[in-house]
């Protein structure tokens, strides 16, 4: 039994890609996308016709409307391959606008429903800013399930649970990146691997806290740099994994044990955050503050590039 097969015995495996032509090989349950992954896909010749036909079909619509049509078109293609859900992300440039995020999330769901897809098969992906979390709270009241992304801090996870969001995506690799860079020459790769990896430790803490307190929000580890980070989180509710790492898991057969879900560790007292406490806790975590800002900026840049590609197609 290869490691991908082993992993599927412990966690729901999700493909982290916009490249739906790769999905069938790995048979994931769900798939996630983001602006960078969609941009990467549309730059490939295989996907150029899909982008061009979608833009042509909505030539007279606003740019924002066309972008949403493109995102949903990719989501529809992905849903032909995966039996579960697809995550479609709200424009990162709305990360600090609660009302605009709610409106965009509702519009994305409406487009899926117009195409005959039940809203239960879609997760609206939103950055885990305070405004994003409050927007997700409103969307969840409408039966629109949300995936809170760019999550690096414990306070973000707690606020998401308080907002009753369906799923969170705490980032492993970007936390690892930050600590490795900050320690420089003092970083000991072997000593900070597997369960000692700072990204793995962050997700483990959140997962154990949720299970200790009976929180229904699902935890989906995300942003992996190596197979060791993935196997160290086996047993997490879901794990969203890039195609290259899925291939490495498929090619390996070394056995590994379930890591999460047995011993939940020391009891963690229940906590909650109002807006002021949330903002202070996030500000107090240099890693989370920097990586959240960096992530939003990066996704916003790629969203702008996608806008430019669509605008060029529309006006040529």
C-alpha positions in Angstrom: 0.0 0.0 0.0 1.5 3.3 -1.0 1.6 6.4 1.3 -1.3 8.1 -0.5 -3.5 5.0 0.1 -2.4 4.9 3.7 -3.1 8.6 4.2 -6.7 8.2 2.8 -7.3 5.7 5.7 -6.7 8.5 8.2 -7.7 11.8 6.5 -9.8 13.1 3.7 -7.4 13.9 0.8 -8.0 17.1 -1.1 -6.2 18.2 -4.2 -4.8 21.7 -4.1 -4.8 22.8 -7.7 -6.7 24.5 -10.5 -5.4 21.9 -13.0 -8.4 19.7 -13.2 -6.8 17.5 -15.9 -4.5 16.1 -13.2 -7.2 15.3 -10.6 -8.5 11.9 -11.7 -5.1 10.2 -11.2 -5.1 10.8 -7.5 -8.8 10.3 -6.8 -9.1 13.1 -4.2 -12.4 13.7 -2.4 -12.4 17.5 -2.8 -10.3 20.1 -4.5 -9.2 23.6 -3.5 -8.2 26.6 -5.7 -6.9 30.1 -5.1 -6.1 33.0 -7.4 -2.5 31.9 -7.9 -3.5 28.3 -8.9 -6.2 29.6 -11.3 -3.7 32.0 -12.9 -1.1 29.1 -13.2 -3.7 27.0 -14.9 -4.9 29.6 -17.4 -1.4 30.2 -18.5 -1.2 26.6 -19.7 -2.2 25.9 -23.4 -4.6 23.2 -22.3 -6.7 25.8 -20.5 -6.5 28.7 -22.9 -9.7 27.7 -24.8 -11.7 27.5 -21.6 -10.6 31.0 -20.6 -11.3 32.4 -24.0 -14.7 30.8 -24.4 -15.8 32.0 -20.9 -14.7 35.5 -21.6 -16.4 35.5 -25.1 -19.7 34.2 -23.6 -19.8 37.1 -21.1 -18.2 39.9 -23.2 -20.6 42.6 -22.1 -20.4 41.8 -18.4 -18.3 43.8 -15.9 -14.8 42.6 -15.3 -15.7 41.4 -11.8 -18.6 39.3 -13.2 -16.3 37.8 -15.9 -13.7 36.9 -13.3 -16.4 35.1 -11.2 -17.6 33.3 -14.3 -14.0 32.0 -14.9 -13.6 30.9 -11.3 -16.9 29.1 -11.4 -16.1 27.5 -14.8 -13.0 26.0 -13.3 -15.0 24.9 -10.3 -17.6 23.2 -12.5 -14.9 21.3 -14.4 -13.3 20.2 -11.1 -16.7 19.0 -9.8 -16.9 16.7 -12.8 -13.9 14.8 -11.4 -14.1 15.0 -7.6 -17.1 13.5 -5.8 -17.1 16.1 -3.0 -16.6 19.8 -2.8 -14.6 22.5 -4.5 -13.3 25.7 -2.8 -13.6 28.9 -4.8 -11.9 32.0 -3.4 -13.3 35.5 -3.1 -11.0 38.2 -4.5 -8.2 38.8 -1.9 -8.6 42.5 -2.5 -11.8 42.3 -0.5 -10.1 40.8 2.5 -10.9 43.8 4.7 -14.4 44.5 3.3 -17.0 42.4 5.1 -20.0 43.4 3.1 -18.3 43.1 -0.3 -17.1 39.7 0.7 -20.6 38.6 1.6 -21.9 39.9 -1.7 -19.2 38.2 -3.7 -19.7 34.9 -1.9 -23.4 35.0 -2.5 -22.8 35.7 -6.2 -20.4 32.8 -6.6 -22.9 30.5 -5.0 -25.7 31.8 -7.3 -23.6 31.1 -10.3 -22.9 27.5 -9.2 -26.6 27.0 -8.5 -27.6 28.4 -11.9 -25.3 25.7 -13.3 -27.1 23.0 -11.4 -24.6 22.5 -8.6 -26.0 22.3 -5.0 -24.4 24.8 -2.6 -23.4 21.9 -0.4 -20.7 21.0 -3.0 -19.0 24.5 -2.8 -16.9 26.1 -0.2 -16.5 29.9 -0.4 -12.8 30.6 0.4 -12.2 33.7 2.4 -9.0 35.1 4.0 -9.1 34.8 7.8 -9.0 38.5 8.6 -11.5 39.8 11.2 -13.7 41.1 8.4 -13.4 37.9 6.5 -14.4 35.8 9.5 -17.4 38.0 10.1 -18.4 37.8 6.4 -18.1 34.0 6.6 -20.4 34.0 9.7 -23.1 35.8 7.7 -22.7 33.4 4.7 -22.9 30.4 6.9 -26.3 31.7 8.2 -27.5 31.5 4.6 -26.3 27.9 4.3 -23.2 28.9 2.3 -20.3 26.9 3.6 -17.0 28.7 4.0 -13.3 27.7 4.0 -11.2 30.3 5.9 -7.7 30.5 4.4 -4.4 32.2 5.1 -4.7 31.0 8.7 -1.5 31.2 10.7 -2.5 32.1 14.3 -4.4 30.3 17.1 -6.7 33.4 17.5 -7.8 33.1 13.9 -8.8 29.5 14.5 -10.7 30.4 17.6 -12.6 33.2 15.9 -13.5 30.9 13.0 -14.9 28.4 15.4 -16.9 31.1 17.2 -18.3 32.1 13.8 -19.4 28.5 13.1 -17.5 28.3 9.8 -17.5 25.0 8.1 -13.8 24.6 7.5 -10.4 26.2 8.2 -7.2 25.9 6.2 -4.3 26.5 8.6 -1.0 26.8 6.6 1.9 24.6 7.5 4.5 25.3 4.9 4.4 29.1 5.2 4.8 28.9 9.0 7.8 26.6 8.4 9.2 29.1 5.9 9.0 32.0 8.3 10.7 30.2 11.2 13.4 28.8 9.0 14.1 32.2 7.6 14.0 33.9 10.9 16.5 31.4 12.5 18.9 31.6 9.6 22.1 29.6 10.2 20.8 28.4 13.6 18.0 26.4 11.9 18.3 22.6 12.4 16.3 20.9 9.7 16.4 17.5 11.2 15.5 18.7 14.7 12.6 20.8 13.4 11.0 18.1 11.2 7.8 16.0 11.6 6.1 16.7 14.9 8.7 19.3 15.8 8.0 21.3 12.6 6.5 24.7 13.7 3.8 24.5 11.1 2.8 20.9 12.1 2.8 22.0 15.8 0.4 24.9 14.9 -2.1 22.7 13.2 -1.8 20.0 15.9 -2.6 22.6 18.6 -5.7 23.8 16.7 -6.9 20.3 15.9 -6.6 19.2 19.5 -8.3 22.4 20.8 -11.2 21.8 18.4 -11.6 18.2 19.4 -11.3 18.9 23.2 -14.1 21.4 23.0 -16.4 19.6 20.6 -16.0 22.2 17.9 -17.6 21.2 14.6 -15.5 23.3 12.3 -13.3 21.0 10.2 -9.5 21.4 10.1 -7.8 21.1 6.7 -4.0 21.3 6.9 -2.7 23.2 3.9 0.5 24.6 2.3 2.9 21.7 2.5 6.6 21.8 1.7 7.4 18.1 2.1 5.8 14.7 2.6 7.0 14.6 6.2 4.7 17.5 7.1 1.8 15.6 5.6 2.4 12.3 7.3 3.0 14.2 10.6 -0.6 15.4 10.3 -2.3 12.2 9.2 -5.6 12.0 11.1 -6.3 15.7 10.6 -9.9 16.0 9.3 -8.7 16.9 5.8 -5.4 17.7 4.1 -5.1 19.7 0.9 -2.1 18.7 -1.1 -0.4 19.9 -4.3 -0.2 17.4 -7.3 3.6 17.1 -7.0 3.4 16.0 -3.3 0.4 13.7 -4.1 2.7 12.1 -6.7 5.5 11.7 -4.1 3.0 10.0 -1.7 1.9 7.7 -4.4 5.4 6.7 -5.2 6.4 5.9 -1.6 5.4 2.9 0.4 7.1 3.4 3.8 4.5 2.8 6.5 3.5 5.5 8.9 1.2 5.8 11.9 -1.8 8.0 12.3 -0.5 11.1 14.0 -3.7 13.1 15.2 -6.9 12.0 16.8 -5.7 9.8 19.5 -3.9 11.6 22.3 -5.3 15.1 22.3 -2.5 16.4 24.5 -2.8 18.6 27.6 -6.2 20.3 28.2 -6.5 23.7 26.6 -8.9 26.1 28.3 -11.7 27.5 26.2 -11.0 31.1 25.0 -12.8 33.6 22.8 -11.9 36.8 21.1 -13.8 40.0 20.5 -12.6 42.3 17.7 -10.1 44.2 19.9 -8.7 41.0 21.5 -8.4 39.4 18.1 -6.5 42.3 16.5 -4.2 42.5 19.5 -3.5 38.7 19.5 -2.8 38.7 15.8 -0.6 41.8 16.1 1.3 40.1 18.9 2.2 37.2 16.6 4.8 38.5 14.2 4.8 35.4 12.1 1.0 35.4 11.6 0.9 39.1 11.0 3.6 39.0 8.3 2.4 35.9 6.6 -1.3 37.0 6.5 -0.3 40.3 4.9 2.1 38.7 2.5 -0.5 36.1 1.5 -3.2 38.7 0.8 -0.7 40.8 -1.2 0.4 37.8 -3.2 -3.1 36.7 -4.1 -4.1 40.2 -4.9 -1.2 40.5 -7.4 -2.2 37.3 -9.1 -5.9 38.4 -9.2 -4.7 41.6 -10.9 -2.8 39.5 -13.5 -5.9 37.5 -14.2 -7.9 40.7 -14.5 -5.4 41.9 -17.1 -5.6 38.7 -19.1 -9.4 38.8 -19.2 -9.4 42.5 -20.1 -7.0 41.8 -23.0 -9.2 39.0 -24.3 -12.3 41.1 -24.0 -11.0 44.0 -25.9 -9.0 42.4 -28.6 
